[in-house]
């Protein structure tokens, strides 16, 4: 887990939020997000770029900002706060250079569609732009691409927002072949899978907003364990972007303990500055709409020169959008979440609670990286703890994952590639087993024995 000092430095400022104050606290953060986008509106201009990679970034960001406005305008009465953003997007979409992009790339409607909804739903879309949009949407090419299920739901959501027919798309059928047709495993999900989970929820439910074209305001799958486990995992590695999206998904689903939601909200507040949650990296900003990322670890320097203002925007914009959506939905849904969501018997604000939650999150995180030797002492330290009882579904999934790593020769851990590299260096199979494989097995066996002993003790109670 690391030292207690590390835990304290990242969680020592957490303070309980009064239940009745959650909507107002969320509203302040949502408003701060709108102000931030307004201040950086020039950075979202999809027609200003110097190289193709920056072109993709700005066009993606422009689409996401439009989605942010389209969703939040349906759940708040603060349209006036959006005026500058709406005016800027409307001016750009009505610019021939932008609306002709849709004619040039009709199959990329997932990329270019949302901005059209801003002027279209407000009666401000130019006749020429309307003609381009209608001609594009009624052509066969936009229906032909083979899309990931969550991108297909995204496509469905765009058409509904634009007011076009969607009879050829059945969201329930699309969802049935997505990665939440059953509750996903939260340990072995990669980052793309995590965003697919959240986006499936967002687009199937219209972000939890009732609408004639949408099947329901929740996905018909119990995702409480998955969302709790993933939130703990990404809290532990300080990933603000993933935390914001997962929290939003959990609020929409009403499948997170409301006290845990308050805990995560407090954490996001401590990470924020003037209500703005900073980004956790640039990977989210460079991802294409279909998540085809050739190099998921690309850094900002590889994208050429940015001025200081642009660099700051680029690093944070996606997280500010995700968290802003989260806060806006939380403001509206808090009472419903309190009344309908499951609860867990865990005192989140007790002195050692943050440490226990972070340890469980670290356990999930190191297991997701297949660091079994590091995971074993964390599992053992949590055995019998309050958090292991309150989050028994998450803890037991970690136990089962470790149990399933037992090999036919009674070791724990599958290390074919590690052994190959070791033995092609200076080592031998015997020394690899002695110095690595046996050590891993012994630590894991000790942890699993502690779990079994605790289960026996509880059975006797």
Secondary structure, 3 states (H helix, E strand, C coil): CCCHHHHHHHHCCCCCCCHHHHHHHHHHHHHHHHHHHHHCHHHHCCCCCCCHHHHHHHHHHHHHHHHHHHHHHHHCCCHHHHHHHHHHHHHHHCCHHHHHHHHHCHHHHHHHHHHHHHHHCCCCCCHHHHHHHHHHHCCCHHHHCCCCHHHHHHHHHHHHHHCCCCCCCCHHHHHHCCCCCCCCCCCCCCHHHHHHHHHHHHHHHCCCCCCCCCCCCCCCCCCHHHHHHHHHHHHHCCCHHHHHHHHHHHHHHCCCCHHHHHHHHHHHHHHEECCEECCCCCHHHHCCCCCCCCCCCCCHHHHCCCCHHHHHHHHHHHHHHHHHHHHHHHHHHHHHHHHHCCCCCCCCCCCCHHHHHHHHHHHHHHHHCCCHHHHHHHHHHHCCCHHHHHCHHHHHHHHHHHHCCECCCCCECCCHHHHHHHHCCCCCHHHHHHHHHHHHHHHHHHHHHHHHHHHHHHHHC
